Amino acid sequence: MNPKLKIIPLGGAGEIGKNMTLVEYADAIVVIDAGLMFPENDMLGVDIVIPDIAYLLERRDNVRGIVITHGHEDHIGALPYILPRLNVPIYATPLTRGLIEVKLKSHKLLKDTTIHTIQTRDTIQLDPFTIETFHVSHSVPDGIGLAITTPLGTVVHSGDFKFDPSPVDGQLTDFAKLAELGGRGVLALMSDSTNSDSPGHTPSEEIVADSFARVFATAEGRIIIATFASNISRIQQVIDAAIRFNRKVIPIGRSMQDNVKMAIGLGYLRAPEGILIRADQMHKHEPRELVVVCTGGQGEPTSALTRMANHDHKQVTLTSGDTVILSATPIPGNEEMINKTLNNLFRAGALVYYHDLMDVHVSGHASREEQKLMLNLVRPKFFVPLHGEYRHLALHARLAHSLGLARENVFVVENGAVVEFDAEGNARVAHDSVPASDVLVDGLGIGDIGATVLRERHHLSEDGFLVALVTLDAHTGEIVFGPEIITHGFVYTQTSEDLIAGAKDAIVHAITGHHDTGLSAKLKEVLSQYLYKQTHRRPMIIPVVTEV
């Protein structure tokens, strides 16, 4: 039986972030990207979310490598968490490699990882796959798309792209290569769907430069700009504006400082001697001579900007003369954190600019007209929209239909689905899917936070908990200590003395004459009934019964 070619998204299909896609033929697998995602609001206490790699771990000997399209967190952020379990070679362009190395170094994984540097218009041989790379314009330099030639045809992965006529690095998306691939014949296209609900063309990055210039020209004090630490193009625009308006640039935060140092070393950031200074040198300059670039554009709780907004940053204290720019578009799910940070910035008296007020950020993703251009250049037989929430995928599919692709040749799938191609040129979505659940990272724990733990955290967040302590004589069953009650998040004990006293009475009454072994369960049931009757609340109840 002839092997099938398979496309399997493990992340990024039906969501924004945690991008990871597999291309599999016979006993060979190539992985495209390994990203993270921010937790949703109901994932209490969770730090990040990464793809489920159970399918890969079962086939670890088949994995030829991980090819990274660019250096954003939603494409490289899962590497430190999956490489200790799946140590396979990584292929990345120079800047992307630098961003990965900064990340792996902080996790003490760099020396154990094999990374191969690739270039645009490069060819990688990972039998039976021949992978050709081509440059795509995005909001970080060195982004690439991939053309993967397989025994059954060529599969193109667009990477995150837009057709920007004036990119910061001057490198346009490779129209010629895309047209060449289209002329050669493409079996299937996987393409970025993030902005498929945005009409027209995505604005050029030069609009941000113009907005920065307007702010820099009028700001009388310090300027503080928040963006992703991996957004090297935006950092370059900050440096360019600082040069023009005679300001010094201070990178704040470890990830920002490490990435700036790395990008300058590789030549991807152009910063004249003396333009960059350390935070401890700020006092030597007037506020009007300074611009701070830091993380926090998504309102992340531990980011530099959020700490500044909360007045607990060690190096920067906001004052009423500061101007703050959030150079980012909210990632779905982060709106609440961003709004909280914005409110705190306004409370501090800062002059704040964000995407609703000024063009201080433009998307790095193609809008509908550019998505049409990609489809028309590549001219695939089959189309699999990726990188977007379900509505984005569905709208991208509708766009493909409008350009003439038959409905049966367009596959709107979510994580874990398997799109199969056979030797006769047919394609379908397989009946069986692969594991693709969210893997939650909480502190040092990876995947040990499941649905049960999240339910308990929700329970605690809604009604708190109550601990009932009682010590019994092992021989007589009589109470020798207690009952004592401790509550957190339920009621304030000192103003609820009658309620607590009634709970203690209920415990004593339940223990009296109780001789079987299920006392803890009995106490839990009795207290639950009593407390709900008195308060209409259901705290988590933890009975602690000790015998002496």
matplotlib code that plots the C-alpha trace (Angstrom):
import matplotlib.pyplot as plt

x = [0.0, 1.4, 2.2, 0.1, 1.3, -0.2, -0.5, -1.2, -1.5, -0.7, -1.2, -2.3, -5.4, -8.4, -6.4, -3.9, -0.5, 1.3, 1.9, 3.2, 2.5, 3.7, 4.3, 4.6, 5.3, 5.8, 8.3, 9.5, 8.2, 9.2, 8.0, 7.3, 7.6, 7.1, 5.3, 3.6, 0.3, -0.8, -3.3, -7.0, -8.7, -10.1, -6.7, -6.1, -2.4, -1.2, 1.9, 1.9, 0.3, 2.3, 1.4, 0.8, 3.7, 2.5, 2.2, 5.8, 7.1, 5.6, 7.5, 10.6, 12.9, 10.9, 11.3, 13.9, 14.0, 12.1, 12.2, 11.4, 9.9, 10.7, 11.6, 8.4, 7.3, 4.2, 6.7, 9.7, 8.4, 7.7, 11.3, 12.6, 9.8, 9.8, 13.5, 14.3, 11.8, 12.3, 15.9, 16.0, 17.9, 16.6, 16.8, 16.6, 17.8, 20.6, 18.4, 15.9, 18.7, 20.0, 16.6, 16.3, 19.8, 19.0, 15.9, 17.7, 20.6, 18.3, 16.9, 20.4, 19.6, 21.8, 24.8, 22.6, 20.8, 21.8, 20.9, 21.6, 21.8, 19.9, 19.5, 16.7, 16.7, 18.3, 17.7, 17.6, 17.6, 15.8, 15.0, 12.5, 11.8, 13.6, 12.8, 13.3, 13.1, 12.0, 11.9, 8.6, 8.1, 6.8, 7.3, 10.6, 13.5, 14.6, 11.1, 10.8, 8.2, 8.8, 8.3, 8.5, 8.9, 7.6, 7.2, 3.5, 4.1, 5.1, 3.6, 4.0, 3.9, 3.6, 4.9, 3.6, 3.7, 2.5, 3.4, 4.9, 6.2, 8.4, 9.6, 12.0, 14.8, 14.2, 13.6, 10.4, 8.4, 9.9, 7.3, 9.6, 10.0, 6.2, 5.5, 8.1, 6.5, 3.1, 4.4, 6.1, 2.9, 1.9, -0.1, -1.2, -0.8, -0.8, -1.2, -1.4, -5.1, -4.6, -6.0, -8.6, -11.3, -9.3, -10.2, -7.7, -3.9, -2.1, -0.5, 3.3, 5.7, 6.7, 3.4, 4.7, 7.9, 5.8, 3.7, 6.9, 8.3, 5.1, 5.3, 9.1, 8.7, 6.3, 7.2, 8.8, 9.9, 10.9, 9.4, 8.7, 7.8, 6.6, 6.8, 7.8, 11.4, 11.6, 10.2, 13.6, 12.1, 10.1, 13.2, 15.1, 12.4, 12.8, 16.5, 16.0, 13.6, 16.0, 18.8, 16.7, 15.5, 18.7, 17.7, 19.5, 17.8, 17.7, 16.6, 14.9, 14.3, 16.6, 14.9, 15.0, 18.6, 19.7, 17.9, 19.2, 22.8, 22.4, 20.7, 23.4, 26.1, 24.6, 24.0, 20.2, 20.1, 21.9, 22.8, 25.5, 28.1, 26.7, 23.0, 22.3, 22.9, 22.3, 19.5, 22.0, 23.1, 19.7, 20.4, 23.2, 20.6, 17.6, 14.2, 13.8, 16.9, 15.8, 13.6, 13.1, 12.2, 10.7, 8.3, 4.7, 2.7, 0.3, -0.1, 1.9, 1.9, 5.7, 6.7, 8.6, 5.8, 3.2, 5.6, 6.2, 2.4, 2.1, 4.9, 7.1, 9.8, 13.3, 14.8, 11.9, 9.3, 6.6, 6.0, 3.4, 5.9, 6.4, 5.0, 4.1, 3.5, 2.1, 3.4, 1.3, -2.1, -3.9, -3.7, -7.2, -7.6, -5.1, -7.6, -8.3, -4.6, -3.9, -6.8, -5.7, -2.2, -3.5, -5.7, -2.7, -0.6, -3.2, -3.5, 0.3, -0.3, 1.5, 0.5, -0.4, -0.7, -2.0, -3.5, -7.0, -5.5, -2.6, -0.9, 1.8, 1.6, 0.7, 0.1, 2.7, 0.1, -1.5, -5.0, -7.5, -6.1, -2.6, -4.0, -5.6, -2.2, -0.6, -3.2, -3.0, 0.8, 1.1, -2.0, -2.3, -4.6, -5.5, -5.6, -5.3, -5.7, -3.7, -2.7, -6.0, -9.1, -11.8, -13.6, -10.3, -9.8, -13.4, -13.1, -9.8, -11.4, -14.3, -11.7, -10.1, -13.5, -14.0, -10.8, -12.0, -10.7, -13.4, -15.0, -13.9, -10.2, -10.2, -9.9, -10.8, -9.4, -8.4, -5.6, -5.1, -6.9, -5.1, -5.3, -4.2, -3.1, -2.7, -0.7, -3.8, -4.0, -6.9, -7.2, -9.4, -9.6, -8.9, -11.5, -9.0, -7.3, -4.1, -3.7, -3.6, -4.9, -3.4, -0.4, -0.3, 2.9, 2.7, 6.1, 8.3, 5.4, 4.7, 1.4, 0.7, -2.2, -5.2, -9.0, -9.4, -6.8, -8.4, -11.8, -10.5, -8.8, -12.1, -13.9, -11.4, -11.6, -15.4, -16.2, -12.8, -12.1, -12.7, -10.5, -12.0, -9.5, -10.4, -8.4, -10.1, -9.2, -8.3, -9.9, -13.1, -13.7, -14.1, -12.9, -9.6, -8.9, -11.1, -12.9, -11.0, -12.0, -9.7, -11.2, -9.7, -11.7, -15.0, -15.9, -14.0, -13.9, -13.9, -17.2, -18.8, -18.5, -22.1, -21.6, -18.3, -19.8, -22.7, -20.2, -18.3, -21.6, -22.4, -19.0, -19.5, -23.0, -21.8, -18.9, -21.1, -22.1, -20.2, -18.3, -17.6, -14.5, -16.1, -15.9, -14.1, -16.7, -19.5, -18.0, -17.6, -21.3, -22.6, -20.5, -21.5, -25.2, -24.9, -22.8, -25.0, -28.1, -26.6, -24.7, -25.8, -22.1, -20.2, -16.6, -14.1, -14.3, -11.2, -11.8, -8.6, -9.3, -6.5, -6.5, -4.2]
y = [0.0, 3.4, 5.7, 8.9, 12.4, 14.0, 17.6, 17.7, 20.9, 20.5, 24.2, 27.4, 25.9, 27.4, 29.7, 32.5, 31.2, 28.0, 27.3, 23.9, 21.9, 18.5, 17.2, 13.4, 10.9, 7.2, 7.1, 10.7, 13.8, 17.5, 19.8, 23.5, 25.8, 25.2, 28.2, 29.1, 30.8, 33.0, 31.4, 32.1, 34.0, 30.7, 29.1, 30.4, 30.5, 29.1, 30.8, 29.7, 27.0, 24.8, 22.1, 18.5, 16.5, 13.0, 12.1, 13.1, 11.3, 8.0, 8.6, 10.3, 8.3, 9.5, 13.3, 14.7, 18.1, 21.3, 24.1, 27.6, 30.2, 33.2, 34.3, 35.3, 33.6, 32.0, 30.1, 29.4, 29.8, 26.1, 25.0, 25.1, 22.9, 20.3, 19.9, 18.0, 15.4, 15.6, 16.5, 16.8, 19.3, 22.8, 24.7, 28.5, 31.7, 33.7, 36.1, 33.5, 31.3, 34.1, 34.6, 30.8, 30.7, 33.6, 31.6, 28.3, 29.8, 31.2, 27.6, 26.1, 24.0, 25.6, 23.2, 20.2, 21.5, 21.1, 24.2, 24.5, 28.0, 28.3, 31.2, 32.5, 30.9, 27.9, 24.2, 21.6, 17.9, 15.9, 12.7, 12.2, 15.9, 18.7, 22.0, 25.3, 28.5, 31.9, 35.3, 36.8, 40.2, 40.2, 42.3, 40.6, 40.3, 36.9, 35.5, 32.6, 30.5, 26.9, 24.8, 21.2, 18.8, 15.3, 12.1, 13.1, 16.8, 20.2, 21.6, 25.3, 26.9, 30.7, 31.4, 34.7, 37.1, 40.4, 42.1, 45.3, 47.7, 49.5, 46.9, 48.2, 45.8, 46.6, 43.0, 42.4, 39.1, 37.0, 37.4, 35.7, 32.5, 32.3, 32.8, 30.1, 27.7, 28.4, 27.7, 24.5, 23.2, 23.2, 20.3, 22.2, 25.6, 26.3, 30.0, 32.6, 33.4, 35.9, 38.9, 37.2, 39.5, 42.6, 44.0, 45.6, 45.6, 45.7, 49.1, 49.4, 49.6, 53.1, 54.3, 53.4, 55.4, 58.4, 58.0, 57.7, 60.9, 62.8, 61.6, 62.2, 65.7, 66.8, 64.7, 66.9, 64.2, 60.5, 58.3, 54.7, 52.2, 48.7, 46.0, 42.3, 41.6, 39.7, 42.6, 43.6, 45.7, 47.8, 48.2, 49.5, 52.1, 53.2, 53.6, 55.4, 57.9, 58.4, 59.2, 61.7, 63.5, 63.3, 60.8, 57.9, 54.4, 52.3, 48.7, 47.5, 43.9, 40.9, 39.5, 42.9, 43.5, 40.1, 40.3, 43.8, 42.7, 39.6, 41.4, 44.1, 41.4, 39.8, 43.1, 43.0, 46.1, 49.3, 51.3, 54.0, 54.1, 55.8, 55.7, 52.8, 53.3, 51.3, 52.0, 53.1, 55.9, 57.6, 60.1, 61.6, 62.8, 65.0, 63.2, 64.8, 63.1, 59.5, 56.8, 53.5, 50.4, 47.5, 44.6, 44.8, 45.6, 42.7, 43.7, 40.7, 40.7, 40.3, 42.6, 45.8, 48.2, 46.5, 46.8, 50.5, 51.0, 49.3, 51.5, 48.5, 48.7, 49.1, 51.2, 53.3, 55.2, 56.8, 60.5, 62.9, 64.1, 60.6, 59.6, 55.9, 54.0, 50.5, 49.4, 46.2, 44.9, 43.0, 39.2, 37.7, 37.0, 39.7, 42.6, 42.6, 42.7, 45.4, 47.6, 47.2, 48.4, 51.3, 52.5, 52.3, 54.3, 57.0, 57.1, 57.7, 60.8, 59.6, 60.6, 57.3, 56.3, 52.9, 51.3, 52.9, 56.4, 56.4, 54.1, 53.1, 49.5, 47.8, 44.1, 41.8, 39.7, 39.8, 41.3, 39.9, 41.4, 40.1, 36.7, 36.7, 37.6, 34.7, 32.2, 33.6, 33.4, 29.9, 28.5, 25.4, 22.4, 22.1, 24.7, 24.4, 27.8, 27.9, 30.4, 31.9, 31.3, 29.3, 32.3, 33.4, 29.9, 29.9, 33.4, 32.5, 29.4, 31.5, 33.8, 30.8, 29.7, 33.1, 32.7, 29.4, 26.7, 24.0, 23.6, 20.0, 21.1, 23.5, 22.0, 24.1, 22.0, 22.4, 21.1, 17.4, 16.9, 14.8, 16.0, 13.1, 13.1, 9.9, 9.0, 9.4, 13.1, 12.9, 14.5, 14.1, 14.7, 11.4, 10.0, 9.6, 12.7, 12.8, 14.2, 18.0, 19.2, 22.3, 21.5, 24.0, 25.3, 26.5, 27.3, 24.3, 22.0, 21.0, 19.3, 18.5, 21.0, 19.4, 19.9, 18.7, 21.2, 24.0, 23.2, 23.2, 26.6, 27.9, 26.6, 28.2, 31.5, 31.6, 30.5, 30.0, 27.1, 26.0, 23.6, 21.8, 20.4, 17.9, 15.4, 12.3, 9.7, 6.6, 4.3, 6.2, 8.4, 11.4, 14.9, 15.8, 18.9, 21.2, 21.5, 24.4, 26.1, 28.0, 29.8, 31.7, 33.4, 32.3, 34.6, 36.9, 34.8, 37.7, 39.1, 35.7, 34.3, 32.9, 31.1, 29.5, 28.6, 26.8, 25.0, 23.7, 22.6, 20.7, 19.0, 17.9, 16.6, 14.6, 13.1, 12.1, 8.5, 8.1, 4.8, 3.9, 4.8, 7.4, 10.3, 12.7, 12.2, 12.7, 15.9, 17.2, 16.4, 17.9, 21.1, 21.6, 21.3, 23.7, 26.3, 26.4, 26.7, 29.7, 31.5, 30.0, 29.5, 26.3, 26.7, 23.8, 21.9, 20.0, 18.0, 17.0, 14.3, 13.0, 10.2, 10.0]
z = [0.0, -1.0, 1.9, 2.3, 2.8, 5.9, 7.2, 10.9, 12.9, 16.6, 17.3, 15.6, 13.9, 15.6, 17.9, 17.9, 19.0, 19.9, 16.2, 15.3, 12.1, 11.0, 7.5, 7.4, 4.7, 5.4, 8.4, 8.1, 9.9, 9.5, 12.3, 11.4, 14.3, 18.1, 19.7, 22.9, 23.6, 26.5, 28.8, 28.5, 31.4, 32.8, 33.1, 36.6, 37.6, 34.3, 32.9, 29.2, 27.0, 24.6, 22.0, 22.9, 21.4, 22.4, 18.7, 18.1, 21.2, 20.0, 16.7, 17.9, 15.6, 12.6, 13.3, 10.9, 12.6, 13.5, 10.9, 12.4, 10.2, 12.4, 15.9, 17.6, 20.8, 19.1, 16.9, 19.1, 22.7, 23.3, 22.4, 25.9, 27.1, 24.3, 23.5, 26.8, 25.7, 21.9, 21.2, 17.4, 15.2, 14.7, 11.4, 11.5, 9.8, 11.6, 13.5, 14.4, 15.6, 17.7, 19.4, 20.0, 21.5, 23.9, 25.0, 25.3, 27.2, 29.9, 30.3, 30.3, 27.2, 24.6, 24.8, 24.4, 21.3, 17.7, 15.6, 11.9, 10.3, 7.1, 4.7, 2.5, -0.9, 0.8, 0.3, 3.1, 2.4, 5.1, 3.3, 1.7, 2.0, 0.0, 1.7, -0.1, 1.9, 0.7, 2.4, 3.7, 5.2, 8.7, 11.9, 12.6, 10.1, 8.7, 8.3, 5.9, 4.2, 3.1, 0.0, 1.0, -2.0, -1.0, -3.1, -3.7, -4.6, -3.2, 0.0, 0.7, 4.1, 3.9, 7.4, 8.9, 6.1, 4.5, 1.3, 2.8, 0.2, 2.8, 5.4, 8.1, 7.0, 3.3, 2.4, 0.4, 0.4, -2.4, -5.2, -7.7, -5.7, -5.0, -8.7, -9.6, -7.2, -8.7, -12.2, -11.0, -9.5, -5.8, -4.3, -1.1, 0.4, 4.2, 4.8, 7.5, 8.4, 11.3, 9.4, 7.2, 8.7, 7.7, 4.3, 1.9, 2.6, 5.9, 6.4, 5.9, 8.8, 7.7, 9.2, 12.6, 11.9, 11.1, 14.3, 16.4, 14.8, 15.8, 19.4, 19.7, 18.2, 20.9, 24.0, 26.7, 29.1, 28.9, 26.2, 27.2, 24.4, 25.1, 22.5, 22.3, 23.0, 19.7, 17.6, 16.3, 13.5, 16.0, 18.2, 15.1, 14.6, 18.2, 17.7, 14.4, 16.0, 18.9, 16.6, 14.7, 17.9, 19.9, 22.6, 24.2, 24.2, 27.3, 26.9, 30.1, 31.0, 30.6, 27.5, 25.8, 26.7, 25.6, 22.3, 21.5, 22.2, 20.1, 17.2, 17.1, 17.2, 14.1, 12.3, 12.4, 14.6, 13.5, 16.6, 16.4, 19.2, 22.3, 21.4, 23.8, 27.5, 30.7, 33.1, 35.8, 33.4, 33.1, 35.9, 33.8, 31.2, 31.2, 30.8, 27.3, 26.2, 27.0, 25.5, 27.3, 25.3, 27.3, 27.3, 28.4, 25.3, 26.2, 29.9, 31.0, 34.8, 35.2, 32.3, 32.8, 31.7, 34.0, 36.9, 36.1, 35.9, 39.3, 40.8, 41.7, 39.0, 40.5, 37.8, 36.3, 38.3, 36.2, 36.5, 35.1, 32.4, 30.8, 27.5, 27.1, 23.8, 23.7, 20.3, 20.1, 19.1, 21.8, 21.4, 22.0, 25.7, 26.8, 26.6, 30.3, 31.3, 28.8, 29.9, 33.6, 32.6, 30.6, 33.5, 35.8, 33.3, 33.1, 36.9, 37.1, 35.0, 31.9, 28.4, 26.8, 23.1, 22.0, 18.9, 19.4, 19.5, 17.0, 14.5, 16.9, 15.8, 12.5, 12.1, 10.6, 9.0, 5.5, 5.1, 2.6, -0.6, 0.3, 1.1, -2.3, -3.9, -2.1, -3.4, -6.9, -7.0, -5.6, -7.3, -5.1, -5.9, -2.2, 0.5, 4.3, 6.2, 9.4, 12.1, 13.3, 15.3, 13.7, 12.2, 10.6, 9.0, 7.7, 6.2, 4.6, 3.1, 1.8, 0.2, -1.5, -2.8, -4.3, -6.3, -7.8, -5.5, -5.3, -1.8, -1.6, -2.1, 0.9, 4.4, 7.5, 10.3, 13.9, 16.0, 15.8, 12.5, 9.8, 6.2, 4.0, 0.4, -1.7, -4.8, -7.0, -6.2, -3.8, -0.4, 2.6, 6.4, 8.1, 10.5, 13.3, 14.8, 16.9, 20.5, 20.4, 23.7, 25.5, 27.6, 30.5, 32.0, 35.6, 37.2, 36.7, 36.1, 32.4, 31.8, 35.4, 35.5, 34.1, 34.0, 37.6, 39.0, 37.0, 38.3, 41.9, 41.2, 39.9, 42.9, 45.3, 43.4, 43.6, 47.2, 49.0, 51.3, 54.9, 56.9, 59.8, 62.3, 65.0, 67.1, 68.6, 71.2, 69.2, 71.8, 72.9, 69.8, 72.0, 71.0, 72.7, 70.6, 68.6, 66.5, 65.0, 61.7, 59.3, 56.3, 53.4, 50.7, 52.3, 55.2, 57.5, 60.7, 63.2, 61.9, 61.4, 64.9, 64.9, 61.6, 62.7, 66.1, 64.3, 62.1, 65.2, 66.7, 63.5, 63.6, 67.3, 66.5, 63.6, 65.5, 68.5, 68.2, 64.8, 64.8, 61.1, 59.2, 56.9, 59.3, 57.0, 54.3, 56.9, 58.2, 54.6, 53.9, 57.1, 56.8, 53.1, 53.9, 56.9, 55.2, 52.0, 54.2, 56.1, 53.2, 49.8, 49.2, 48.5, 49.7, 49.3, 52.6, 53.8, 57.0, 58.9, 61.5, 63.7, 66.2, 69.2]

ax = plt.figure().add_subplot(projection="3d")
ax.plot(x, y, z, "-o")
ax.set_aspect("equal")
plt.show()
